């Protein structure tokens, strides 16, 4: 049996709505929703999704926080360590929805020229690859905190990243200890599939986020019906995968597996597949966004879908996002050639 996908509501990171988003996150957490995804665009004045998720993490107990953030117009090392920090803050409830921006507006915010689509796809692949290398640059037991000897970390349990890409390089290791999940789940939403490219979507990602676009005033029955239709198209028809779809999934890489169902538009956002879409709520969304009432509608829809075995059960306290997805926590293998203490020793011997 395949683990059912986790239901998530997509939230905008608009500053003016932070208070209402906070209230909604608390209400959805209490209602047992699996996750929230957070989206935003800096050029429109939105807060960074990682910052909003970091604000929500200590205010919630079981709700996972999946940030949709660009892989291109960022410093890869800093993005990787920021995601690690979010995983620490949330106790292992963090995930990454990879986005690839190729428009001039997004590039100019960070003083960069926009990449052409194919170059952006290659860079996105490099960024995802190097993020995982950074996340795996510390062993779980690297921090020793030996006050008597004054040693905080065992350098033999750290390793350099040593990544050379087409447009950037990362030496590493991380400045942040390994996070609770080890490797954060990396997902690709339907809306971002074409821009992200085949390498990330079909080889590197941990799974797919199925987008379900809704009207802000959608009822619980309408939400549940739209999710059933979207999951049916993805081969999920009940408590487990449709047999024919299961054979297809088994023959392909894990990235094809639906891990999230992302409800988009309940807060008035436009369809993310629309090139002119914005993260800011529409006028109708402003009227419809009543946190307690919206949380009640989503909770009712989730109960209907869980009764049919279509989405994952409510997460238990302490559960990580990987555990919600049914993904094991990976171990770290320290490469002797990249080990931190050996690299320093080699440098000293060369200097002699």
N, C-alpha and C positions, 0 to 999 in steps of 0.2 A: 504494500500500500504506500502511495506517495503522500508525503506530508502536505495537507491543504495549504493554500497561500494565506498570508496574513492580511487582514483588512486594515487599510490606512486611509486617513483623511488628509488631503493636501491643504496646507495652510500657507498663506502669503506672509512674507516677512516685512510688511508695510509698517513703519514705525507708529503711525497713528492707531493701529489696531493691536498693538502689542498687549495691552491690557485685556482686550476681549479674547485674543488668542490664548493668553495665559488662563483665562477662565474656562475656555473651551477645552484646553489640554487637561486641566484638572478634572473637568466633568467627564471627559472621555476616558481618562485613566480610571476614575471611579466606576465607570460603566463596563470596564474590562475590554476596551478596544485594544487591538494588538499593537498598533503603531500610528505615528503621525509622520507625514513627510512635509518638509518645509522648503519652499521655493522663493526666490527673490532675484531681482536685477539691480545691481549697484547703480547703473546709469539712470535708473528711475527713482533713486533715493531710498531703495529698500535696504534694510539691515542685512548683513551677511547671514545666510541660513545657519552656519555653524554657531554664530553668536546667539541667535535666537534659540537654537537647540540647547546650547549651554545654559541659557537662562531657564529653560523649561525643565532641564534634567533634574535638579534638586527639588522641583515642585511636584514631580510625578514619581510613582513607585514601580509600575510594571510596564508602562507605555514605552515602546521603543521609539527612537527618534532618528529618522532617515533624512539626511540632508541632500537636496538636489543642488549640486554646485559644479561650476565649470572646471574642467580639467586643463584648459588651454591658457587662459589669461591669469595664471597664478604661478608662484614659485613652487615647484613640485615638492621640495623637501618640507617647506612650511605647511603646505596643504596636508601632507601625510602626518606630520606631528600634531597639527590642529585636530585632525580626525582622531588620532590616538588620545589626545587630551579629552575630547568629547566622550570617548569610550570610557575613560577613567571617571569622568564626572558622573556619567550615567550608570556606572556599574555594569558595563557590558551591553548597553541597549542601543548602541550607535550603528548606523549603516550609511552607505554612500550611494546615492543615485547619480551616476556619472552624466554630466551634461557637457556638450561641446559647442562653444559659441564661435561663430565665424563672421559675425557682423561687425562693421566698423565701429558702431556705437559702443559695444562692449569692450573692444580692443582699445579704443581711445581713452577709456576710463583709467586704464593702467599704463597709458603711454606707449602702446604697442601697435604695430600695423596688423591688421586682420590677416589670418592665414587663409589660403584657399582651402576648400573643403577636404581635398585629399591629404594635404599637408597637416590639417587639423586632426584628421583621423589618425595619422601616424603618430602625431605628438600625444594624442589622447592615449593611445596604446602604450607609449613610453611612460606616461605619467602614472597609469594604473600599475604597470610593471614595477616602476621604481617605488611607488607607495608601498607595495607589498614587501619589497626588499627592505625598506626602512622599518616597517612594522615587525619584520623578522630579524632585526639587527641586534636585539637583546634576547638572551635566554630568560626564561621565566624566573630563574633563581640568580640572576646577575647581581641584584642588589643585596649586599651582605650587611651593610651598616655595622661594621666592626669598630666600635668606639676606641677600643684599646690600641689597635694598630692605626687608626685613622683612615681605614679603607671603607669607602662607601660602596664601590662597585668592583666586581671582579672582572678585570679587563679581558681575561681569557674567555669570558662568556658574552663578549660583545664582538661583532664583526662589522667590517666596513661594507658599504653598499657597492662601491666601485662600479657605478653605472655610467656608461658613455652612450648618450643618445644622439639623435640627429641635430637637436637644437639646444640641448642642455646636458650637463653632467652632474652627478651627485656622488660625493665621496662618502658621507655618512661617518659613523653610525648615527642613529637617532639621538636626540637630546632628551628623549622621554622614555622611561622604562616601558617594557612591553605591556600592552593594555589587556584588560580582562578577556577579550575575545581572541587575542592573538592577532588574527587577521579579521578586520571588519568585513562584513558582507558587502560586496560590490554588485550593484544592480544597474540595469538599464531599463528605463521606462519606454513604453511604446512610442511616446512623442519624441524621444531622443534617439531612437534606433538608427535612423538614416545618418544623422550627423555624427554619432559616435563611431559608426563603422563596424564592419564584419569582425575584425580581429577582437575588439573588446566585447561586442555583443555575443559572438559565437564561440570565443575561446577563453577570454580572460574573466568575464563576469561570473558571479555565483548564481545569477538567475535574472529573471525578467519581471518587470513591474507592469501589470496589465492596467492600462488606463481606462477608466469609466467616467465619461464626461456627463455631468448632471446639471439640471437647473437648480438654482438656490432653494426653491420651494418644493423640491422633490419629496414625496412622502416616503415613509419607511417601505411601503410596498413597491413603490417605483424604484427606490434605491436597490432593494433586493432583486427586483426583476431585471434591472439593468446589469447587475453583477452576474446573475445567472446567465444572461445572454452572452456577456463577454467571456465568462469562464467556459461556457459551452463551445464557443468558437475556439477556445484554447485547448479543448479536449477534456475539460473537467466537468463531469456531468452528475456527480454525486459524491459519495463518501471516498471515492478514489478516481484515478484517471480512467477515462474511456479506454478499453483494451487496445484499440488500434492506435490511439494517441500515445498510450504507454509504451507500445513497441517502438514508436517513432522517437520518443524521448529517450528511451534506453539506448537507442542506436546512435544518438547524438550527444553532444557535450551538455553538461549540467547547465550552462547558460541559457538553454532554451526552456528550462523549467520555470513556470510561474511561481514566484515567491511572494509577491505583493499584489494586492488589488488596490489601486490608487483611485480614490474618489476625488475627482477634480470638478470644481465649479460650485460646490455647496456654499462657498463663501463669496461667490460672485466672480471668481476668476474666469477668464476666457479659456477656450479650448487650447491646450498647450501645443496641439498640432497645427494651430493657425499661426502663420508667420507673423501676423500683426498682434498676436496675443500679448497681453501684459499681465503682470502679477497683481496689479491693483484691482480691487473689487469693482464690479459694475454698480450702477445706482440701485438696481434691483437687489444685488447682494447686500448692500448696506442695510436695506429694510429687512432682509431675511435673516441676517446674522444675529440671532439671539442664542448665545452659547448654550444655555440650559435646554432650550427647545430643540436646537440642532443636535445636541448630544443625545437627547431622547430619541429622535428619529433615527440616528445612526445606530444606537444601541438596539432599537427594535429590529432594524434591518439585519444587524449582525446576529441577533437571536434566531431569526428565520433562516439565515444562511448556515449557521452552525447546526441547526436542527437537521438540515439536509446534508451535512458533512462537507459543505462547499468551502468553508474557510476554517482556519485554525482556531482551536479553543482559546478562551481568555488566558493570557499568560499568567503564570504563577509568580509570586514574589521571588525576586532573585534570578529569574530566567533571563538569559541573554537573547539577543536577536538571533544569533546562530542557532541556539536551542529551539527557538520558535520555528525556525526554518528546517529543523532536523539535520543541521550541519554539524559535524564533529569539530571540536576545537583542535586546530593543528599544532603539532609540536615544532620546535625550532631545531634545525640542524646547523651547528656551527661549522663553517667551512674552515679547515686549518689554514688555508692560504689567505683567508681574509680576516683571520682572528685578530682582534685589536692589539693584544699584547705582543703577538709575534710580529705584527707590522711595525710596531715601535722598535722592537729589538733589531729587526732587519735594517731599519733606518740608522740606528746607532752603529751597527757593524759596518754599513756602507760608508758612514762618515769617517770611520777610522782609516 
